[in-house]
Amino acid sequence: MLMIATVREVQASSLLVRDRSTSQDVLVRTNNARRFSVGDRVGILFNGVMTRSIPPQITAIRIRRIFGSG
């Protein structure tokens, strides 16, 4: 699945993003979190599995910056 989202928070091994289609915050587990900045628009490829936690969590297969914050 592909999620288009805006980065809201960058952590050591995860990103908190706002899904642009649902306006829901989602925690994205990734080893590449530090490559992104708050405000970046990203495309996140993941296997479709999302936890029912708050916020929901996914594990990224690949993340690409679509539009930078700066």
Secondary structure, DSSP 8 states (H G I E B T S, - for coil): -EEEEEEEEE-SSEEEEEETTT--EEEEE-TTGGG--TT-EEEEEE-S---SSSS-EEEEEEEEEEE---
